[in-house]
Amino acid sequence: MMKNTLAAAVVVMLTSMAAAHEMSPTYPVLKSSFVSGIKTTEMSVLNKRSDIDYYKIDVFDKDWNPIKFVSNKPATIKVGYMKKAIFNLYIKNEDALRVEYICSLSRALKNDIRSTSVQSRICSRVSNSQ
């Protein structure tokens, strides 16, 4: 009985990991943009979840406090199954020094019957070698 339970737990973990999304680069670098006083980086999200179409983008400091940013895409982007969305983030220089994580969080529509209601959050840790 214990072996069956353990085997079932391993299968559930492996299948749920395979269904997650990806964000790259893993260690983005914030660089000077064409606008004075602004840092920028390019990110991408690859959707590997057939039950999810939307991902919310957030930027955090080391204590997980949100940091304001602007993007060339909405804060919640639509990414079709097995599709990739590429976006740029723009952050004020004074805030860029505090940035630690850039994250994407899966978002299901409230009335989406495909959704398993399991959220996945992927974070890239910013390389502060600016």
Secondary structure as GFF3:
##gff-version 3
##sequence-region A 1 130
A	DSSP	alpha_helix	2	18	.	.	.	ID=ss1
A	DSSP	beta_strand	22	24	.	.	.	ID=ss2
A	DSSP	beta_strand	31	32	.	.	.	ID=ss3
A	DSSP	beta_strand	38	46	.	.	.	ID=ss4
A	DSSP	beta_strand	54	60	.	.	.	ID=ss5
A	DSSP	beta_strand	70	71	.	.	.	ID=ss6
A	DSSP	beta_strand	76	78	.	.	.	ID=ss7
A	DSSP	beta_strand	84	92	.	.	.	ID=ss8
A	DSSP	alpha_helix	93	96	.	.	.	ID=ss9
A	DSSP	beta_strand	101	107	.	.	.	ID=ss10
A	DSSP	beta_strand	121	125	.	.	.	ID=ss11
###
